[in-house]
Amino acid sequence: MKTDTQLQKDVVEELSWAPDVEHGHIGVAAHGGVITLSGHVPNYAMKMAAEHAARRVIGVKAVAQEIEVRFASDPKTSDEEIAQRILSLFAWDVSIPDRRVQVKVEKGYVTLTGEVDWHYQKQAASKAAGRISGVKSVVNSLNVRERPAAFDVRERIIAALKRSAEVDANSIEVSVDGSTVRLGGWVRAWNERRIAEAAAWAAPGVLRVDDNIVLA
């Protein structure tokens, strides 16, 4: 007698073998010889073909038919379709780091998890997901990565300058305003200025460097 696991495997293989069945959206469960088919297909004929394929497998006692017929013109509102459309929308939106956002959809309820760098990215992801038809609500559990305080960024840049044998850190002024670093003071040669700029860009969270260093 086949186990439920083996019976499920055999039905899945039979569905994939059947030329008149697109099995990619069909789920199979087995319990005590009873096979439950779920998911969706594009027409009624394929629904019946899937049932006939399952019944052909030795050991199948009964088939519980839960496959839905969804025409191409129907609104795409299954959880799987909603998730795919959200991911596709994220991929097109440059304000959303899509590879760092995980999407879960359950009965139309969307949960977003992962980590982003900025609060506006978190808001953009929630807004984009909410535009998809079939979405009932969006739970935005995205974390915004903690960014170091301006004081910490300044101290890191100064420490990096002090570690450099080619730059006199005492001659360079550093100030931080949000994600912008401003450099002032003087250097003996232009390569020292480039070293100072590189140290500023290497600090976490820096998006702009205003270099006002002069050559002494």
N, C-alpha and C positions, 0 to 999 in steps of 0.2 A: 504493500500500500504506500502511495506517495505521501510525503510530508507536505504540509501547506507551502513551505518554502519551495520545494521542488515543483509542485503543481503551479504555483505562481510563475516560476521561471519558465516552465513549459508553455504556459499560455502567452506570456510576453513574447517568447520566441515564435510562436505560431502567428501571433498578430504581426510581428515584423516580417514574417515570411509571406503573409497573404498579400498579393499584388493589389487588391482592391481596398486596402485599409491603410490610412495614414495614421500610424500608431503613435506618433510623437506626442500627441495630447491626450492619450488614453492611459488611465491608471488601472492597475490590476491588483486586487487583494484576494487572498484565498483563506478560507476557514472551513475545515471539515468537509472539503470537497465542493463547497459552494464558492463560486467565483463572482466577485463584484467588479463590474466594469464602470469606471467613472471618467470624467473629463469631457471633451467635446470634439465633435467632427463636423465637417461642412455640409453634410446632407444625410437624409434618413437611410439611404441605401448603404452608406458606409457604416452607419450605426448597426444595421442588421448584419452586415458582413462581419463586423467585429464580434457580434454575438455568435454567429455561426462558426467563426474561427475558434472561439473559446470552447464551444461545445464539441468540436472535433478532437479535443485533447483527451487522452485516456485518463480517467480518474475524476473528471469533472462531473459532478452529480446534478448541479443546477447553476444557473447564471442569473445574478441580480443585475438588471440592466439600469444603470444610472447615467449613461452617456447622454449629454445634451447635444441637440443639433443647433449649430450656430451658422447662419448664413453669412457670407462675406459682407453683406450690407448691414448686418446687425451692429449695434453699438458694441465696442470692445470694452466690456465691463467685468470680465472675469478677473480674479486676483492676479493670475499669471499675466494677462494682457495689460492690466493696469501697471504692474511692476515693470514690464518691458517698455511701456510708453513713458513712464517716469524716467527710467534709465536713459532712454533715447533722448528725452528732453534735456536731461542733465548734461549729456555728452555735447549737445549743441550750445549750451549756455556757458559762455566763457567766465561768468562770475561764480560758477559752481565747480569745485574740484571733485568731479564725479567719481573718480577712482577711490576717493577716501570717504564716500558716503554710501552706507548700506541701506537698502530699501526692503522693508517687510510689508506685505499686504495680506490682510486677513479679513475676508468678508467686506472689502471696500475700505477698511480702516488701515491707514498707512502709518508706519513708524519709521522714522529716519534716525540712524545711529552713525557714529563715526566721529571724526574730528576735523575741524576746519581752522583756518588761521584767523579769520575775521568774522565779526558779528554779522556784517552785511551778507557774507556767504551763507550763513545759517538762515537768515531771513529769505534769501533768494531761493534756497532749496525748498523751504516750506511753501513759498508762494508758487513756485513752479509745479510742485506735486499737487497742490490744491486746484490747479487748472485742468487736471485730467478728468475726463468724464468718468463717472462711476466711483470716484473717491468720496467717501462719506465724511472723513475727518483726517487730519494730519497731526500726529504726535511727533513733535520735533525734539528729539533727544540728542541732537548733535552737540558736541562739546566744542567750545571755542578755546583753542590752545592759549594757555597763559603766556603772555609776552612780558619780557623783563621790563622793569621800570626804567625810566629815563636815566636815573642815577646809576643803575646797574650797567646799562649800556655804556655810559660815559666811562665808568670805572674800568670796564673790560677793554675799551679802546685805549685808554691811557696805559693800562697794564701791558697791552700788546706793543705799544710804542716804546715803553721802557725796556721791553725784552729785546728790542732791535738794537744791534750794535751800530747801525748806520744812522740812527736818528737821535737827536737831542730832544727827548720828550718834554723837557722843561720849556722849550721854545715854542711849543705848539699848544694852541688853545682848542678845547673841545667842548661843544655844547650840544644838547639833544632836545629836540622838540617833537614829541610823538615818534614818528618813524623817520624823521629827518635829522641828520647829523651835520653840524656846521663846524668846519675847521678854520682856525685862524692862526696868527703868529707868523713865524719865519723859519726858513730852512736854509742850509748852506748850498744845497744843490737840488736840481729838479727831481733826481731819483729819490731823494728823501721825501719829497712831496708825494710821489707815487706810492711810496711805502706807507705813508700816513693815510692816503686814500684807501689803500688795500686793507689796512687795519680797520678803518671805519666800515667798509662794506662787509667785512667778515663778522661784524657784530650781529647778533640775532635781532630780527625785526626791522632792520634798516632798509628803507625803500628809496632813500634819496640822500646824496652827500653833496653839500654845498662847500666847495673848497675855496677858501679865501686866503690860503697861505701864500706869503710872498717870499721871493728870493732875496736873502740878505746881501 
